Structure formats: structure tokens, C-alpha cells
Amino acid sequence: MQMQMQPDPLRAQSTTRASVILPAHDEADYIGSCLEALLASRHVRLDVIVVANACSDATAKIARSFSDIGQNKVTVIETEEAGKLNALNLGDAEAEHALRIYLDADVIVSPDLVAQLCAALRVDGPRYASGTPRISAAQSWVTRRYAGFWTTLPFVTEGVPGFGIFAMNREMRQRWGHWPDIISDDTFARLQALPEERVRVRATYSWPMIEGFRSLVRVRRRQNAGVEQIARTYPALVAHDDTPAPSATGLIGRLVRDPLGFAVYATVALAVKSPLFRTSDRWARGR
């Protein structure tokens, strides 16, 4: 697999502007910390568009409390229609800048991540970028074990997975129009880019994993369904996926190093196929 890694020094200038599209459904417990970290980003000026979709809590009110801090601008759009894809389309319609960053409301960016993303995108031609993920400390032991094993898999350690946050320049975003009605928006966006058009920057971001066994199974099923849906609906995009599957030797090595983590991961994978855990595959938080 080929993976581009940006050099450590920032090349983005203080005048660099980017639009951040942040869909949020009942994220009152997370949106404040997310925006606080985002607006503390260095060397960039951000137009943040929070799309509060079908919220029944204080998500929109909290987001508005951050409006226009410093050189950053925060716009809050409220819609009664639920669904992340509709929220993404509303955010894109409001966005003005060539550099687009798509951020989940439970992600905490490090201070230099956004500037490094912008630097990676400021090239001629299509470009897609994301950061280096770090899994937040989990509360349940099953999630801790699952996450410890999952983070050693090639999907996470190699390439540019883009879960939680991904970014692109105008040339990349022009490869499609409206976001389609799909389950996995991050997979769809990543596969729009050829492997050589993806860049993983060094700066990190914190992403929480779902807590508890049943939630892990439900979300894993939805993720699998999202990938299968894209393969059926957009078969040409599958050719852009260069993530290697774990080898037998690699899995054995991981089993030896972390037998309990392997057992939890394998049990979740088996449960995903069980009819006892079948629920809706549509986009939903698993917390």
C-alpha cells in the first residue's frame, strides 16, 4: 500500500480559510468540547457550519454560544429532518471555501491538525486528507480490549481511513454532486480518491469508540452494511480501495501479543452475523 505522509512543519498560512461542515444530532454532551478544540486550531481561519438535525436537546444552543470567536465564524443551521446525509448537503450548500473539512461532533482535533490538512490540500489537482487517529479512553473493558486490537489492524495503521474527520479540496469535491442516501459517508468520500490522492498528516485527533458489546456489534454491522452498499451501488469505487486485509501470519502474531483482545474482536465479528443482533443498518449513534 502507498501512503503519503506530510512533513511535520506547517505550510499553511495564517490567511488560509476552510469551511468545516459539522452535522450534529443530539450532541449536547459533545458539541462544546468539539468546537472548543476546533476553534483553538492554529494558523487557520475557519467558517464552521454546524447542522443541527432533528435535535431534541441543546445542541444548537451550545453551538451558537461559540459564534464568531476571534477570526473564526460559526453558523448554526437547524433542520427538522433527521439524517446525516441531509445535514451534509445543507452544510455543503452553505460552505464558501475551496477547502472542505467534514467533522463528527464527538471528535477532538489537536491544535495543528486543521492547518496540516489545509497544507496537504493546497495543491493542484484533487486531494483528500485526514489525520492520525487516536482512540479515546473507553469506559467498558470490552470496548478497551476491542479498541486495543482494532487499532493494530491495517485499516487503522495504514492508508488514510478518515473516520471521524476527513477533508478535501475543491477538485476532489467536484467528483460528485449531492451526498447520496448511503450508510457510510466516510467510505464513500475516501473511495472517491485514488490511493495516490490521499494524504495522512501527522497531527492527531481523538475519536471515541462505541461502549459495550451490543453497541459494538450493532455499529460493526452498520459499517459492514455501508461498505457492502457502496460495492453494490458504486462498484467502480471499490477499485480505489487499497487497504490490505489482515494476513494469517499477522493475525496469529496479534493473537499471541493480545489474546484477550483477539477473543473480544473475534466474538464481535461472529456476533455481527448472528440474527440475534440484527437491527437497523441506518446511520445512528451507538452510545
C-alpha positions as CSV (number, residue, x, y, z in Angstrom):
1,M,0.0,0.0,0.0
2,Q,1.2,3.5,-0.8
3,M,0.6,6.1,1.9
4,Q,1.6,9.7,1.7
5,M,2.7,11.3,5.0
6,Q,3.0,15.0,5.3
7,P,6.2,16.5,6.8
8,D,5.9,17.9,10.3
9,P,6.4,21.6,9.7
10,L,3.2,23.6,8.9
11,R,3.0,25.1,5.5
12,A,-0.5,26.6,5.9
13,Q,-0.5,30.4,6.2
14,S,-2.5,32.3,8.7
15,T,-4.7,33.6,5.9
16,T,-5.8,30.1,4.9
17,R,-9.6,29.7,5.2
18,A,-11.5,26.5,5.3
19,S,-15.1,25.5,5.6
20,V,-15.9,22.9,8.4
21,I,-19.1,21.0,8.0
22,L,-20.3,19.5,11.3
23,P,-23.5,17.5,11.3
24,A,-24.9,17.0,14.8
25,H,-27.9,15.1,16.1
26,D,-28.5,15.4,19.8
27,E,-24.8,16.0,20.5
28,A,-25.2,18.4,23.5
29,D,-22.8,16.3,25.6
30,Y,-20.1,16.5,22.9
31,I,-20.5,19.6,20.7
32,G,-19.0,22.0,23.2
33,S,-15.7,20.2,23.6
34,C,-15.6,19.5,19.8
35,L,-16.0,23.2,18.9
36,E,-13.7,24.4,21.7
37,A,-10.8,22.3,20.3
38,L,-11.7,23.1,16.7
39,L,-11.7,26.9,17.3
40,A,-8.3,26.6,19.1
41,S,-6.8,25.4,15.8
42,R,-3.6,27.3,14.9
43,H,-2.6,29.0,11.6
44,V,-6.1,28.9,10.0
45,R,-9.3,30.8,9.9
46,L,-12.4,28.7,9.9
47,D,-16.0,29.0,8.8
48,V,-17.7,26.3,10.9
49,I,-21.2,25.2,9.8
50,V,-23.0,23.2,12.5
51,V,-26.1,21.5,11.1
52,A,-28.3,20.5,14.0
53,N,-30.6,17.9,12.5
54,A,-33.8,16.9,14.3
55,C,-32.2,17.7,17.7
56,S,-34.3,17.4,20.9
57,D,-31.6,18.7,23.2
58,A,-29.4,21.9,23.5
59,T,-27.0,21.1,20.6
60,A,-27.9,24.2,18.6
61,K,-27.9,26.5,21.6
62,I,-24.5,25.3,22.7
63,A,-23.1,25.7,19.2
64,R,-24.4,29.3,18.9
65,S,-22.6,30.2,22.1
66,F,-19.4,29.8,20.1
67,S,-20.4,32.2,17.3
68,D,-17.8,34.3,15.7
69,I,-14.9,33.8,18.2
70,G,-11.8,35.6,17.0
71,Q,-11.3,35.3,13.2
72,N,-13.4,32.2,13.1
73,K,-17.1,32.2,12.2
74,V,-19.7,29.7,13.4
75,T,-23.0,29.3,11.6
76,V,-25.7,27.1,13.0
77,I,-28.4,25.6,10.8
78,E,-31.4,23.8,12.3
79,T,-33.4,21.4,10.4
80,E,-36.3,19.2,11.5
81,E,-35.3,16.5,9.0
82,A,-33.1,13.8,10.6
83,G,-30.2,12.2,8.8
84,K,-26.6,12.8,8.4
85,L,-26.6,12.9,4.6
86,N,-29.2,15.6,4.5
87,A,-27.1,17.5,7.1
88,L,-24.0,17.2,4.9
89,N,-25.9,18.5,1.9
90,L,-27.2,21.5,3.9
91,G,-23.7,22.2,5.1
92,D,-22.1,22.0,1.7
93,A,-24.8,24.4,0.3
94,E,-23.7,26.9,2.9
95,A,-19.9,26.4,2.6
96,E,-18.0,29.0,0.7
97,H,-14.3,27.9,0.7
98,A,-12.4,25.6,-1.6
99,L,-11.1,23.6,1.3
100,R,-13.7,21.5,3.0
101,I,-13.4,19.6,6.3
102,Y,-16.1,17.2,7.4
103,L,-16.1,16.6,11.1
104,D,-18.1,14.4,13.5
105,A,-19.3,16.2,16.7
106,D,-17.6,13.7,19.0
107,V,-14.1,14.3,17.6
108,I,-11.5,16.4,19.4
109,V,-8.8,17.7,17.0
110,S,-5.3,18.6,18.1
111,P,-4.2,22.2,17.6
112,D,-2.2,21.6,14.4
113,L,-4.4,19.1,12.7
114,V,-6.6,21.5,10.7
115,A,-3.6,23.5,9.5
116,Q,-1.8,20.4,8.4
117,L,-4.9,19.2,6.5
118,C,-5.1,22.6,4.7
119,A,-1.5,22.4,3.8
120,A,-1.9,18.9,2.3
121,L,-4.9,20.1,0.3
122,R,-3.3,23.2,-1.2
123,V,-2.0,21.5,-4.3
124,D,-3.0,21.4,-8.0
125,G,-5.4,18.5,-8.7
126,P,-7.7,16.5,-6.5
127,R,-6.6,15.7,-2.9
128,Y,-8.2,14.0,0.1
129,A,-6.7,14.1,3.6
130,S,-7.2,13.0,7.2
131,G,-5.2,12.9,10.4
132,T,-3.7,10.3,12.6
133,P,-6.5,8.8,14.8
134,R,-6.2,8.1,18.5
135,I,-9.0,6.2,20.2
136,S,-10.3,7.9,23.3
137,A,-10.1,6.0,26.6
138,A,-13.0,3.7,26.8
139,Q,-15.1,3.1,30.0
140,S,-16.1,-0.5,29.4
141,W,-13.4,-3.3,29.4
142,V,-14.9,-4.9,26.3
143,T,-14.5,-1.7,24.3
144,R,-11.0,-1.2,25.7
145,R,-10.0,-4.7,24.6
146,Y,-11.7,-4.4,21.2
147,A,-10.2,-1.0,20.5
148,G,-6.7,-2.2,21.5
149,F,-6.9,-4.9,19.0
150,W,-8.7,-3.0,16.3
151,T,-6.1,-0.2,16.3
152,T,-3.4,-2.7,15.2
153,L,-5.3,-3.6,12.0
154,P,-4.0,-2.4,8.6
155,F,-7.2,-0.3,8.1
156,V,-6.2,1.9,11.0
157,T,-2.4,1.8,10.8
158,E,-2.0,2.1,7.1
159,G,-3.6,4.4,4.5
160,V,-6.0,7.2,5.3
161,P,-9.1,5.7,6.9
162,G,-10.8,9.1,7.5
163,F,-13.3,8.0,10.2
164,G,-14.4,11.0,12.3
165,I,-12.8,13.6,10.2
166,F,-11.8,13.9,6.5
167,A,-11.0,16.9,4.2
168,M,-10.7,17.6,0.6
169,N,-10.0,20.4,-1.9
170,R,-12.4,21.7,-4.5
171,E,-11.2,19.5,-7.2
172,M,-11.9,16.4,-5.2
173,R,-15.3,17.6,-4.0
174,Q,-16.3,18.2,-7.6
175,R,-16.2,14.5,-8.3
176,W,-19.8,14.1,-7.2
177,G,-22.7,16.4,-6.5
178,H,-25.1,15.9,-3.6
179,W,-24.3,13.3,-1.0
180,P,-26.3,10.3,-1.9
181,D,-28.6,8.4,0.5
182,I,-25.9,6.0,1.8
183,I,-24.9,4.5,5.1
184,S,-21.2,5.2,5.1
185,D,-20.4,8.7,4.1
186,D,-16.7,8.4,5.1
187,T,-16.1,5.3,3.0
188,F,-17.9,6.9,0.0
189,A,-15.7,10.1,0.3
190,R,-12.5,8.1,0.8
191,L,-13.1,5.9,-2.2
192,Q,-13.7,8.9,-4.4
193,A,-9.9,9.5,-4.2
194,L,-7.3,7.3,-5.8
195,P,-4.7,5.9,-3.4
196,E,-2.1,8.4,-4.6
197,E,-4.5,11.3,-4.0
198,R,-4.9,10.5,-0.3
199,V,-2.7,12.1,2.4
200,R,-2.4,11.2,6.1
201,V,-1.0,14.1,8.1
202,R,1.0,13.6,11.3
203,A,-1.3,15.6,13.6
204,T,-3.7,13.6,15.6
205,Y,-7.4,13.6,16.6
206,S,-9.3,11.8,19.3
207,W,-12.2,9.6,18.3
208,P,-14.4,7.7,20.8
209,M,-15.3,4.1,20.2
210,I,-18.8,2.8,21.0
211,E,-19.2,1.5,24.5
212,G,-20.3,-2.1,25.2
213,F,-20.6,-5.4,23.4
214,R,-24.1,-5.0,21.9
215,S,-23.3,-1.5,20.7
216,L,-20.0,-2.7,19.1
217,V,-21.9,-5.4,17.3
218,R,-24.6,-3.0,16.1
219,V,-22.2,-0.4,14.8
220,R,-19.9,-3.0,13.2
221,R,-22.9,-4.4,11.4
222,R,-23.8,-1.0,10.1
223,Q,-20.3,-0.3,9.0
224,N,-20.2,-3.6,7.1
225,A,-23.6,-2.9,5.6
226,G,-22.3,0.5,4.5
227,V,-19.3,-1.0,2.7
228,E,-21.5,-3.6,1.0
229,Q,-23.9,-1.0,-0.1
230,I,-21.2,1.1,-1.8
231,A,-19.9,-2.1,-3.5
232,R,-23.3,-2.7,-4.9
233,T,-24.2,0.8,-5.9
234,Y,-20.8,2.2,-6.8
235,P,-18.8,-0.8,-7.9
236,A,-16.2,1.4,-9.7
237,L,-15.2,3.0,-6.4
238,V,-14.2,-0.4,-4.9
239,A,-11.2,-0.5,-7.2
240,H,-9.9,2.6,-5.4
241,D,-9.6,0.7,-2.1
242,D,-6.0,-0.4,-1.4
243,T,-6.4,-1.3,2.3
244,P,-4.9,-4.8,2.7
245,A,-6.8,-7.5,4.6
246,P,-5.0,-8.8,7.7
247,S,-2.8,-11.7,6.8
248,A,-3.0,-15.0,8.6
249,T,0.5,-14.5,9.9
250,G,-0.4,-11.0,11.1
251,L,-3.5,-12.3,12.9
252,I,-1.5,-15.1,14.6
253,G,1.0,-12.5,15.8
254,R,-1.7,-10.3,17.2
255,L,-3.3,-13.3,18.9
256,V,0.0,-14.1,20.6
257,R,0.5,-10.5,21.7
258,D,-3.1,-9.8,22.8
259,P,-5.1,-13.0,23.2
260,L,-8.0,-11.3,25.1
261,G,-8.2,-8.5,22.6
262,F,-8.3,-11.0,19.8
263,A,-11.0,-13.0,21.6
264,V,-13.2,-9.9,22.0
265,Y,-12.7,-8.8,18.4
266,A,-13.4,-12.2,17.0
267,T,-16.5,-12.6,19.2
268,V,-17.9,-9.3,18.0
269,A,-17.2,-10.3,14.4
270,L,-19.1,-13.6,14.8
271,A,-22.0,-11.8,16.6
272,V,-22.3,-9.5,13.6
273,K,-23.5,-12.4,11.6
274,S,-26.0,-13.6,14.2
275,P,-29.7,-12.9,13.7
276,L,-29.9,-12.2,17.4
277,F,-28.2,-8.8,16.9
278,R,-30.0,-7.7,13.8
279,T,-31.1,-4.1,14.0
280,S,-31.4,-1.2,11.6
281,D,-28.4,-0.5,9.5
282,R,-29.1,3.2,9.1
283,W,-26.9,5.9,10.4
284,A,-27.3,6.3,14.2
285,R,-25.2,6.9,17.2
286,G,-24.4,3.9,19.2
287,R,-23.6,5.5,22.6
